[in-house]
Amino acid sequence: MNKSEWAAWVQAVGSIGAILAAIGLAQHQYKLLAAREHERQRQAQLQFSNTVLSIAAYAQRAISTAPFQTDDEVAADRYFREGGLDYGHLDQCLEALKAIPLVQLSTGEGAIAVISIIASVENCIQWFGQADHLYVNPNSGDWKVPIDQAHRELRKIEVATAELTALRDSFLAGE
């Protein structure tokens, strides 16, 4: 082979090497980009889960101020005289929970848990409203019945919150 043929072969091999290097670099960049996107989504999911859990915990605290020991008339009287349930805080929790885009949750179980919390907070607001009315108008019925119902709803919130916590922890462990 003469010099020009060798030069052509060297150029061809060099061109192939450059193409392979470009493909390898593109694949490497794609993998880095995919890893960054996965981490971004993971962080967003964790932040989202923690936000949902914080709102649910806030609602639980607001609800748990009620006199669930309905045989303690002194505590009940003080509770209702001081204004009863803080509906404003519960309404804010409810609005925040309803604003959550459920598609951002990593599982259907998470979405179901959030829906359960929303329903239970709504039910608590209704039960406490009935209890307030019945406490002020004792001839209308026993205020303890709706308080007991609200207590059951609080337990449902606790269960759903535990499910969300387990899902989040499972998500963390799987990463």
KASUL-V975646 format. One record per pair of residues at least 24 apart in sequence whose ideal C-beta (glycine too) atoms are under 7 Angstrom apart, sorted by the first residue. I is the first residue (numbers start at 0). GAP is how many residues later the second one is. Records with the same first field share a line. If there is no record, write none. Layout:
BEGIN
I = GAP  GAP
END
This chain:
BEGIN
41 = 133
44 = 61  126
47 = 56
48 = 115  119
51 = 48  62  112
52 = 108  111  112
54 = 38  41  42
55 = 61  101  105
56 = 104
57 = 35
58 = 31  34  62  98
59 = 94  97  98
61 = 24  27  28  31
62 = 61  87  91
63 = 90
65 = 62  81  84
66 = 80
67 = 79  83
69 = 74  77  78
79 = 52  55
83 = 44  48
84 = 43
86 = 38
89 = 31  34  35
92 = 28
93 = 24  27  28
96 = 24
105 = 65
106 = 60
108 = 54  58
109 = 54  57
112 = 47  50  51
115 = 40  44
116 = 40  43  44
119 = 33  36  37
120 = 36
122 = 30
123 = 26  29  30
126 = 26
END
